[in-house]
Amino acid sequence: MGETILKDPLHWLGWIISTVVIIGVFHVFDVHLHTKWFHPVVLFMTIVFVDYIKHKVGLQ
């Protein structure tokens, strides 16, 4: 299974989209994980939202 995931371009596209969205959201809201306790919650919610969208459009 690991070999299939590593060679799947949609898997990599999904990771790139996730990374860009997370960095973008944190940049826009000026979020730094070391400053407030709720920032990890923001990170988790962002990841869940992006993964949901990726599943809906077939990237994951």
C-alpha positions, 0 to 999 in steps of 0.5 A: 500500500505504501508504494501505491500512495508514494507513486500516486500524484493525487496524493501528493497534490492533496498534500501540497494543497493542505500545506499551502492552505494551512500556511495561508490560514495561519499567515492571514490570521497571524497564528503562532502555535507557541503563543496561545493554547487555542492555536493547535485547535485552529490547526486541527480544524484547518486540517479536518476542513481541508481533508474533508474538501479533498475527499469531496473532490477526489484528491484523497 
